[in-house]
Amino acid sequence: METNYFVHSTAVIDEPCSIGEGTKIWHFTHVMSDCEIGKNCNIGQNVMIAPKVVLGNNVKVQNNVSVYSGVMCEDDVFLGPSMVFTNVLNPRSFVNRKSEFKQTIVRKGATIGANATIVCGIEIGEYALIGAGTVVTKNVKPYALVVGNPAKQIGWVSENGQKLVFDATNCAVCPETKQIYELQGGQVVKKQ
């Protein structure tokens, strides 16, 4: 059977699953059954993608990441090296809690830094930036910059990941793209 994606010879792909055109799956990675992986994704070395995980288009999963059942990543999400998802709030090896998996949603364009931990049952907003080593236990607003343990918001970022500095009129300009953003009621909105 001819495929329109790349799978390294050491990777294991369980059937059935859906893998989009142009996706690359690298060394020692395991993609389990009933996953949906979009187009042009890059799945790094030593990654595990559990059953029923959904990854949008152009998702980058760096080395040593486990994406557990209940996780959904929209388009253009970046998962940094060795970051961690969970899917049960109170795991015990002797108690089967598969029926209690919590859904975690990572919205379009969000970045999760290396070695960050994402506790299950939350939503990470569009274009949010989670700093390396951060432990996220609550929802994260779109465009928010969060760091620390537990995660604390320390600012806002543009779609390109540049820190936004808002002026007296609650407007900020991305230093890279010159796109204008506005702070409205505790939320960042990109101006057209």
Residue pairs with C-beta under 8 A, 6 or more apart in sequence:
3 19
4 21
4 22
5 19
5 20
5 21
5 22
5 23
5 24
5 25
6 23
6 24
6 25
7 13
7 19
7 25
8 25
8 26
8 27
8 29
10 27
10 28
11 25
11 26
11 27
11 28
11 29
11 30
11 31
12 29
12 30
12 31
13 19
13 25
13 31
14 30
14 31
14 32
14 33
15 33
16 33
16 34
17 31
17 32
17 33
17 34
17 35
17 36
17 37
18 35
18 36
18 37
19 25
19 31
19 37
20 37
20 38
20 39
20 40
20 41
20 57
21 39
21 40
22 39
22 40
23 37
23 38
23 39
23 40
23 41
23 42
23 43
24 41
24 42
24 43
25 31
25 43
26 42
26 43
26 44
26 45
26 47
27 45
27 46
28 45
28 46
29 43
29 44
29 45
29 46
29 47
29 48
29 49
30 47
30 48
30 49
31 37
31 43
31 49
32 48
32 49
32 50
32 51
32 53
33 51
34 51
34 52
35 49
35 50
35 51
35 52
35 53
35 54
35 55
36 53
36 54
36 55
37 43
37 49
37 55
37 59
38 55
38 56
38 57
38 58
38 59
38 75
39 57
39 58
40 57
40 58
41 55
41 57
41 58
41 59
41 60
41 61
42 59
42 60
42 61
43 49
43 61
44 60
44 61
44 62
44 63
44 64
44 65
44 81
45 63
45 64
46 63
46 64
47 61
47 63
47 64
47 65
47 66
47 67
48 65
48 66
48 67
49 55
49 61
49 67
50 66
50 67
50 68
50 69
50 71
50 87
51 69
52 69
52 70
53 67
53 68
53 69
53 70
53 71
53 72
54 71
54 72
54 73
55 61
55 67
55 72
55 73
55 77
56 73
56 74
56 75
56 76
56 77
56 108
57 75
57 76
58 75
58 76
59 73
59 75
59 76
59 77
59 78
59 79
60 77
60 78
60 79
61 67
61 79
62 78
62 79
62 80
62 81
62 82
62 83
62 114
63 81
63 82
64 81
64 82
65 79
65 80
65 81
65 82
65 83
65 84
65 85
66 84
66 85
67 73
67 79
67 85
68 85
68 86
68 87
68 101
68 120
69 87
69 98
69 101
70 87
70 101
70 102
70 103
70 104
70 120
71 85
71 87
71 103
71 104
71 106
72 103
72 104
72 105
72 106
73 79
73 106
74 105
74 106
74 107
74 108
74 109
74 110
74 126
75 108
75 109
76 108
76 109
77 106
77 107
77 108
77 109
77 110
77 111
77 112
78 110
78 111
78 112
79 106
79 112
80 111
80 112
80 113
80 114
80 115
80 116
80 132
81 114
81 115
82 114
82 115
83 112
83 113
83 114
83 115
83 116
83 117
83 118
84 115
84 116
84 117
84 118
85 104
85 118
85 120
86 117
86 118
86 119
86 120
87 101
87 102
87 104
87 120
88 97
88 100
88 101
88 102
88 120
89 100
89 102
89 119
89 120
89 121
90 97
91 97
101 120
102 120
102 121
103 120
103 121
104 118
104 120
104 121
104 122
104 123
104 124
105 122
105 123
105 124
106 112
106 118
106 123
106 124
107 123
107 124
107 125
107 126
107 127
107 128
107 142
108 126
108 127
109 126
109 127
109 159
110 124
110 125
110 126
110 127
110 128
110 129
110 130
110 140
111 128
111 129
111 130
111 161
112 118
112 124
112 130
113 129
113 130
113 131
113 132
113 133
113 134
114 132
114 133
115 132
115 133
116 130
116 131
116 132
116 133
116 134
116 135
116 136
117 134
117 135
117 136
118 124
118 130
118 136
119 135
119 136
119 137
122 136
122 137
122 138
122 139
122 140
123 139
123 140
124 130
124 136
124 139
124 140
125 139
125 140
125 141
125 142
125 143
125 144
126 142
126 143
127 142
127 143
127 157
127 158
127 159
127 161
128 140
128 141
128 142
128 143
128 144
128 145
128 146
128 157
129 144
129 145
129 146
129 157
129 161
130 136
130 140
130 146
130 147
130 151
131 145
131 146
131 147
131 148
133 147
133 149
134 146
134 147
134 148
134 149
134 151
135 148
135 149
135 150
135 151
136 146
136 150
136 151
137 150
137 151
138 150
138 151
140 146
140 151
140 153
141 153
141 186
141 187
141 188
142 187
142 188
143 156
143 157
143 158
143 159
143 164
143 181
143 188
144 153
144 155
144 156
144 157
144 188
145 153
145 154
145 155
145 156
145 157
145 163
146 152
146 153
146 154
147 154
155 163
155 164
156 163
156 164
156 166
156 172
156 181
156 183
156 188
157 163
157 164
158 164
158 172
158 174
158 176
158 177
158 179
158 181
159 174
159 177
159 179
159 190
160 174
160 176
160 177
162 174
162 175
162 176
162 177
164 172
164 173
164 174
164 181
164 188
165 172
166 172
166 181
166 183
170 182
170 183
170 184
171 180
171 181
171 182
171 183
171 191
172 180
172 181
172 182
172 183
173 179
173 180
173 181
174 180
174 181
179 190
179 191
180 190
180 191
181 188
181 189
181 190
181 191
182 188
182 189
182 191
183 189
